[in-house]
Amino acid sequence: MNELEHLWTSPPGTYILARVSVEGKEVLLPLNVIESKTTVIDDDSLQEEVTRRMIAAGVQIVDYPTKN
């Protein structure tokens, strides 16, 4: 978990939670808006914990357009 801590402790505006649809399922992906990079976490329970911590830290959730 320590290696992901920057996702919720970085300066405000560095990361957002991008709400996207993946295979018909809505997910929140951590997105570094400065570098335009997402962080993909393959472990569902770890993803949920990271998302919870990011929301608690005030990271903004943004609907992110996807190409069909």
TORFI-898484 format. One record per atom (N, C-alpha, C, O): z, y, x; residue in three letters. Coordinates in steps of 0.1 Angstrom, whole numbers, plus 5000, padded with zeros to 4 digits. Example, Ala and Ser with C-alpha at 12.3 -4.5 7.8 and 13.67 -1.06 7.14 Angstrom:
507849435132ALA 507849555123ALA 507849675132ALA 508549675142ALA 507149785128SER 507149895137SER 507950005129SER 508050115134SER 
This chain:
500049885008MET 500050005000MET 500050135009MET 499450235005MET 500650125020ASN 500750245029ASN 499350295033ASN 499150415034ASN 498450205035GLU 497050245039GLU 496350325027GLU 495350385030GLU 496850315015LEU 496250385004LEU 497050504999LEU 496550574990LEU 498150535006GLU 499050645002GLU 498350775001GLU 498650864994GLU 497350795010HIS 496650925011HIS 495950954998HIS 495651074995HIS 495650854989LEU 494950874977LEU 495750964967LEU 495151034959LEU 497050954968TRP 497951034959TRP 498751144967TRP 499451224960TRP 498651144980THR 499451244988THR 498551344995THR 499151445000THR 497251334994SER 496351435000SER 496451564992SER 496951564981SER 496051674999PRO 496151804992PRO 495351804978PRO 494351734977PRO 495951874968PRO 495251874955PRO 493751914956PRO 493351994964PRO 492951844949GLY 491551864949GLY 490751774958GLY 489551774958GLY 491451704967THR 490751614976THR 490251494969THR 489051444971THR 491051434960TYR 490651314953TYR 490651344938TYR 491451424933TYR 489851274930ILE 489851264916ILE 489851124912ILE 489551034921ILE 490151094900LEU 489950964894LEU 488650974886LEU 488751034875LEU 487650904890ALA 486350914883ALA 486350804872ALA 486450684876ALA 486250844860ARG 486150744849ARG 484650704848ARG 483750784844ARG 484450574851VAL 483050524850VAL 483050394842VAL 484150334840VAL 481950354838SER 481750224831SER 481150124841SER 480050144846SER 481850014843VAL 481349904852VAL 481249774844VAL 482249724840VAL 480049724842GLU 479749604835GLU 480449614821GLU 481049514816GLU 480349734814GLY 480849754801GLY 482349784800GLY 482849794789GLY 483049784812LYS 484449804812LYS 484749944818LYS 484149984829LYS 485550024812GLU 485950154817GLU 486950134829GLU 487950074827GLU 486650194840VAL 487550194852VAL 487750334857VAL 486850424855VAL 488850354864LEU 489050474871LEU 488950454886LEU 489750374892LEU 488050514893LEU 487850494907LEU 488250614915LEU 487950724911LEU 489050594925PRO 489450704934PRO 488250754941PRO 487450684947PRO 487950884940LEU 486750944946LEU 487251064954LEU 487851164949LEU 486851064967ASN 487051174976ASN 485951274973ASN 484851244977ASN 486251384967VAL 485251484964VAL 484651564976VAL 483651614975VAL 485451564986ILE 484951634998ILE 483951555006ILE 482851605010ILE 484151415007GLU 483251325014GLU 482351255005GLU 481451175009GLU 482451264991SER 481651194981SER 481751044984SER 480750974984SER 482950994986LYS 483250854988LYS 484250794978LYS 485250864976LYS 483950674973THR 484950614964THR 485650514973THR 485250464983THR 486850474968THR 487650374973THR 487650254963THR 488250274952THR 487150144967VAL 487050034958VAL 488249934962VAL 488349894973VAL 489049904952ILE 490149814954ILE 489949684946ILE 489849694934ILE 489749574953ASP 489349454946ASP 490549384939ASP 490249304930ASP 491749414942ASP 492949354936ASP 493249434923ASP 493649554925ASP 493149374912ASP 493449444899ASP 494849504898ASP 494949614894ASP 495849434902SER 497149484901SER 497449594911SER 498149694908SER 496849584923LEU 496949694933LEU 496149814927LEU 496649934929LEU 495049794922GLN 494249904916GLN 495049984905GLN 495050104904GLN 495749904896GLU 496549964886GLU 497650044892GLU 497950154886GLU 498349994902GLU 499450064908GLU 498950194915GLU 499650294913GLU 497850184922VAL 497250304928VAL 496950414918VAL 497250524919VAL 496250364907THR 495850454896THR 497150524890THR 497150644888THR 498150444888ARG 499450494882ARG 500050604891ARG 500450704886ARG 500050574904ARG 500650674913ARG 499750794914ARG 500350904916ARG 498450784914MET 497550904914MET 497750984902MET 497851104903MET 497850924890ILE 498051004878ILE 499451074878ILE 499551184875ILE 500450994883ALA 501851054884ALA 501851174894ALA 502651264892ALA 500951174904ALA 500951284914ALA 500051394909ALA 499951494915ALA 499451384897GLY 498651494891GLY 497251494895GLY 496551594893GLY 496751374900VAL 495251374903VAL 494451374890VAL 494751304881VAL 493451454890GLN 492651484878GLN 491751364875GLN 491251304884GLN 491651334862ILE 490751224857ILE 489451304852ILE 489551394844ILE 488351254857VAL 487051324854VAL 486051214849VAL 485851114855VAL 485451244837ASP 484351154833ASP 483151174843ASP 482651284844ASP 482751064849TYR 481751064859TYR 480451004853TYR 480450894849TYR 479351084853PRO 478151024848PRO 477550914856PRO 477650914868PRO 477050814849THR 476450694856THR 475050684851THR 474650734840THR 474150634860LYS 472750614857LYS 472650484849LYS 473250384853LYS 471750484839ASN 471550364831ASN 470350294836ASN 469950184831ASN 
